[in-house]
Every structure is written in C-alpha cells, then in structure tokens.
Amino acid sequence: MKRTLITIFLTLTLFIFVPLALAHPGRTDSKGCHTCWTNCEKWGLSYGEYHCHKGGSSSSGGSSTTPAYSPPPAPLTISIYVNGTKLYCDQEPTMSNNRVLVPLRAIMEALGATVEWDPATETVNANKADFNFSHPVGQWYAFANGKQINLDVPSENENGRILVPVRVISESLGANVSWDDTNRTVYVTY
C-alpha cells in the first residue's frame, strides 16, 4: 500500500511539475515571474512575454499580490512606398527621435538617383539629372544642389548602410512625403 501511494505521488508529481518546468524553465525573480522562451503558445503566452504564476499554476496575468509586468510591444516594422511601390531595403528602416530613417542608397535609387560612396571623406553622393546631393556621414546636415539642408537627426551607420531621415532626403529631391502612424507607413510620391 505504501509503495502504491509513493508511485501515485511520483506519477502525479511528474505529470504536474515536469510540463510546467519544461514550459517555463528558470524563474527569474523572487516573485515567480519570468520571461517565456519555450512552449509559449501551449500556455497561451507570446514568445518573450514576461509573466507571473498564481500559486504555481501556469497562467499569465500575475499573482494575487504582484501585478504582472508587461514589457512594451516590440517595435513594428516600418513600410515605405515610393510612388505606390513598396520599397524593400537590405537594412530595415528605423525610428530615431520620431523620425523614420531609411538606407540612403535605397531611397535615392528608388527616386531615380545614382549613389556613390567616397571613403576618403566618408561622404555619400547622389546625382540625378540636374540634382546633386552630398552628405558627410554622421552629420546633421547635407547639401542639395550646393545648398545646405539640416537634418532632424544625424545619419546612422548600421550594418554598413547609411540611414538618413526619409522626409528630408526625399523632399530635397522635390518629393512629397506623408506618414501613416496607424500603419507605420511612409508614402513618398515624386
């Protein structure tokens, strides 16, 4: 009888605690809260979601004494359309100081300009018919047809791509730029 009770106890322990341990390895704080990295969907959680457990059972939403911490959602991707065609870049557009930054080569070529890099001066040059554009990387300014224009944020070098504020660069070529905040989309028409 004693052996049967021990077997039942061990079996129940395995069925209750092993799946919980596999789904939620390593609680990260004293409140029993952690970030879900494995089997998240099985427990109704999003990958990377920080959550707490109520009385040891698996449930999102916190415990009775400690509210769950929900980190801000991951930034959504930013889409850019030039004359109605989606612009695909090998470096994703980003936000900096509420400005959309896009790879300079991608936007300039989409607007019909040719782009060259001068490694000696770390300057990007773009040309289109009677339009000349020059930008020393990392600076808060550029030159459009010899006239200095100020950027809202300096350019950034990410993964070998020079990211610039899409509005200022596009408007220097005479394009119109609009931002759809709901869909996180930039529309450039030229």
C-alpha positions as CSV (number, residue, x, y, z in Angstrom):
1,M,0.0,0.0,0.0
2,K,2.8,2.4,0.9
3,R,4.6,1.6,-2.3
4,T,1.4,2.2,-4.3
5,L,0.9,5.6,-2.7
6,I,4.5,6.6,-3.4
7,T,4.1,5.5,-7.0
8,I,0.9,7.5,-7.4
9,F,2.5,10.5,-5.7
10,L,5.6,10.4,-8.0
11,T,3.4,9.9,-11.1
12,L,1.3,12.9,-10.2
13,T,4.4,14.9,-9.5
14,L,5.8,14.1,-12.9
15,F,2.6,14.9,-14.7
16,I,2.1,18.2,-12.9
17,F,5.6,19.6,-12.5
18,V,7.6,18.3,-15.4
19,P,5.4,20.0,-18.1
20,L,5.5,23.2,-16.0
21,A,9.3,23.1,-15.8
22,L,9.6,22.4,-19.5
23,A,7.4,25.2,-20.5
24,H,8.9,27.7,-18.0
25,P,12.5,26.9,-17.3
26,G,14.2,29.0,-14.6
27,R,12.0,31.6,-12.9
28,T,14.0,34.8,-13.0
29,D,12.9,36.6,-9.8
30,S,11.6,36.0,-6.3
31,K,8.0,36.6,-7.3
32,G,7.9,33.5,-9.5
33,C,7.9,35.8,-12.6
34,H,9.9,35.2,-15.7
35,T,10.1,35.5,-19.5
36,C,8.6,32.7,-21.5
37,W,11.0,31.4,-24.1
38,T,9.8,27.8,-24.7
39,N,6.3,26.3,-25.4
40,C,4.8,29.8,-25.0
41,E,1.8,29.1,-27.3
42,K,1.0,26.0,-25.3
43,W,0.4,28.2,-22.2
44,G,-1.4,31.0,-24.1
45,L,1.6,33.3,-24.0
46,S,3.6,35.2,-26.6
47,Y,7.3,34.4,-27.1
48,G,9.3,36.6,-24.8
49,E,6.3,37.6,-22.7
50,Y,7.2,38.3,-19.1
51,H,4.6,36.9,-16.7
52,C,3.9,35.6,-13.2
53,H,2.3,32.5,-11.9
54,K,-0.7,32.3,-9.5
55,G,0.0,29.8,-6.8
56,G,2.4,27.8,-9.0
57,S,-0.1,27.2,-11.8
58,S,0.6,28.3,-15.2
59,S,-1.3,31.4,-16.0
60,S,-0.4,34.8,-17.5
61,G,-1.5,37.9,-15.8
62,G,0.2,37.9,-12.4
63,S,-0.3,36.7,-9.0
64,S,-2.7,37.9,-6.4
65,T,-0.1,40.0,-4.7
66,T,2.1,41.2,-7.6
67,P,0.8,42.5,-10.9
68,A,2.4,41.1,-14.0
69,Y,4.9,43.2,-15.8
70,S,4.2,43.5,-19.5
71,P,7.1,45.0,-21.4
72,P,6.2,47.4,-24.3
73,P,5.5,45.6,-27.5
74,A,8.4,45.1,-29.9
75,P,8.5,47.9,-32.4
76,L,6.6,47.1,-35.5
77,T,8.2,47.2,-38.9
78,I,8.1,50.4,-40.9
79,S,6.9,50.2,-44.5
80,I,7.9,52.7,-47.2
81,Y,6.1,53.1,-50.5
82,V,7.6,55.2,-53.3
83,N,5.1,56.1,-56.0
84,G,2.8,53.3,-54.8
85,T,5.5,50.6,-54.9
86,K,6.8,49.1,-51.7
87,L,10.5,49.8,-51.1
88,Y,12.5,46.8,-50.0
89,C,15.7,47.5,-48.2
90,D,18.5,45.2,-47.1
91,Q,18.6,47.2,-43.8
92,E,15.2,47.8,-42.1
93,P,14.0,51.4,-41.7
94,T,14.1,52.5,-38.0
95,M,12.9,55.3,-35.9
96,S,15.1,57.9,-34.2
97,N,13.7,60.8,-32.3
98,N,10.3,60.3,-34.0
99,R,12.0,60.4,-37.4
100,V,12.0,57.5,-39.9
101,L,15.5,56.6,-41.0
102,V,15.9,54.7,-44.3
103,P,19.0,53.5,-46.1
104,L,20.1,56.4,-48.2
105,R,21.0,54.3,-51.3
106,A,17.6,52.6,-51.3
107,I,15.6,55.8,-51.2
108,M,17.8,57.7,-53.6
109,E,17.8,54.9,-56.2
110,A,14.0,54.5,-55.8
111,L,13.8,58.2,-56.7
112,G,16.0,57.6,-59.8
113,A,19.3,58.9,-58.5
114,T,22.7,57.2,-58.7
115,V,24.6,56.9,-55.4
116,E,28.4,56.8,-54.8
117,W,30.4,56.4,-51.6
118,D,33.6,58.4,-51.1
119,P,35.6,56.5,-48.4
120,A,38.2,59.2,-48.1
121,T,35.8,61.8,-46.9
122,E,33.1,59.4,-45.6
123,T,30.6,61.2,-47.8
124,V,27.6,59.8,-49.7
125,N,27.0,61.5,-53.1
126,A,23.8,61.1,-55.2
127,N,23.1,62.5,-58.6
128,K,20.1,62.7,-60.8
129,A,20.0,64.8,-64.0
130,D,20.4,68.4,-62.6
131,F,20.3,67.3,-59.0
132,N,23.3,66.7,-56.8
133,F,23.2,65.6,-53.2
134,S,26.1,65.2,-50.7
135,H,26.1,64.0,-47.1
136,P,29.0,63.5,-44.8
137,V,28.0,60.5,-42.7
138,G,27.1,61.2,-39.0
139,Q,26.5,64.9,-39.6
140,W,23.3,66.9,-39.0
141,Y,23.5,68.4,-42.5
142,A,23.6,67.6,-46.2
143,F,24.0,69.6,-49.4
144,A,21.3,69.6,-52.1
145,N,22.5,71.4,-55.2
146,G,25.1,73.1,-53.1
147,K,22.6,74.4,-50.6
148,Q,23.0,73.2,-47.0
149,I,19.9,71.5,-45.6
150,N,19.6,70.5,-41.9
151,L,18.6,67.0,-40.9
152,D,16.3,66.4,-37.9
153,V,18.6,63.7,-36.7
154,P,22.1,62.8,-37.9
155,S,22.6,59.8,-40.2
156,E,23.5,56.5,-38.7
157,N,25.7,53.7,-40.0
158,E,24.0,50.3,-39.3
159,N,25.5,47.2,-40.8
160,G,27.4,49.2,-43.4
161,R,24.2,51.0,-44.5
162,I,23.9,54.8,-44.1
163,L,20.4,55.5,-42.6
164,V,19.0,59.0,-43.2
165,P,15.7,60.8,-42.3
166,V,13.5,59.8,-45.2
167,R,11.5,63.1,-45.2
168,V,14.4,65.5,-45.5
169,I,16.2,63.4,-48.1
170,S,13.1,62.8,-50.2
171,E,11.9,66.4,-50.0
172,S,15.3,67.6,-51.1
173,L,14.6,65.8,-54.4
174,G,11.2,67.5,-54.7
175,A,9.2,64.5,-53.5
176,N,6.2,64.7,-51.2
177,V,6.3,62.6,-48.0
178,S,3.5,61.6,-45.7
179,W,3.4,59.4,-42.6
180,D,0.5,57.0,-41.7
181,D,1.0,56.5,-38.0
182,T,-1.6,53.8,-37.7
183,N,0.0,51.5,-40.2
184,R,3.6,52.8,-39.6
185,T,4.0,53.5,-43.3
186,V,5.8,56.3,-45.2
187,Y,4.4,57.3,-48.6
188,V,6.8,59.1,-50.9
189,T,5.5,60.5,-54.2
190,Y,7.6,62.0,-56.8
